[in-house]
Amino acid sequence: MLGTILIVLLILALLGVLPRWSHSRNWGYYPSGGLGLILAVVVILLLLRWI
């Protein structure tokens, strides 16, 4: 159950960091870098079977 919620949240975050809007095109790699960090933490927790 918790894994499903995390997957849905990661998909929503992925959609949020896409530079589709004109005001977010100059943000650079900052949003996707933060998402990558969160994804790495979730993968490590899954491998350690904490989730």
Secondary structure as a PSIPRED ss2 file (coil, helix, strand):
# PSIPRED VFORMAT (PSIPRED V4.0)

   1 M C   1.000  0.000  0.000
   2 L H   0.000  1.000  0.000
   3 G H   0.000  1.000  0.000
   4 T H   0.000  1.000  0.000
   5 I H   0.000  1.000  0.000
   6 L H   0.000  1.000  0.000
   7 I H   0.000  1.000  0.000
   8 V H   0.000  1.000  0.000
   9 L H   0.000  1.000  0.000
  10 L H   0.000  1.000  0.000
  11 I H   0.000  1.000  0.000
  12 L H   0.000  1.000  0.000
  13 A H   0.000  1.000  0.000
  14 L H   0.000  1.000  0.000
  15 L H   0.000  1.000  0.000
  16 G H   0.000  1.000  0.000
  17 V H   0.000  1.000  0.000
  18 L C   1.000  0.000  0.000
  19 P C   1.000  0.000  0.000
  20 R C   1.000  0.000  0.000
  21 W C   1.000  0.000  0.000
  22 S H   0.000  1.000  0.000
  23 H H   0.000  1.000  0.000
  24 S H   0.000  1.000  0.000
  25 R H   0.000  1.000  0.000
  26 N H   0.000  1.000  0.000
  27 W H   0.000  1.000  0.000
  28 G C   1.000  0.000  0.000
  29 Y C   1.000  0.000  0.000
  30 Y H   0.000  1.000  0.000
  31 P H   0.000  1.000  0.000
  32 S H   0.000  1.000  0.000
  33 G H   0.000  1.000  0.000
  34 G H   0.000  1.000  0.000
  35 L H   0.000  1.000  0.000
  36 G H   0.000  1.000  0.000
  37 L H   0.000  1.000  0.000
  38 I H   0.000  1.000  0.000
  39 L H   0.000  1.000  0.000
  40 A H   0.000  1.000  0.000
  41 V H   0.000  1.000  0.000
  42 V H   0.000  1.000  0.000
  43 V H   0.000  1.000  0.000
  44 I H   0.000  1.000  0.000
  45 L H   0.000  1.000  0.000
  46 L H   0.000  1.000  0.000
  47 L H   0.000  1.000  0.000
  48 L C   1.000  0.000  0.000
  49 R C   1.000  0.000  0.000
  50 W C   1.000  0.000  0.000
  51 I C   1.000  0.000  0.000
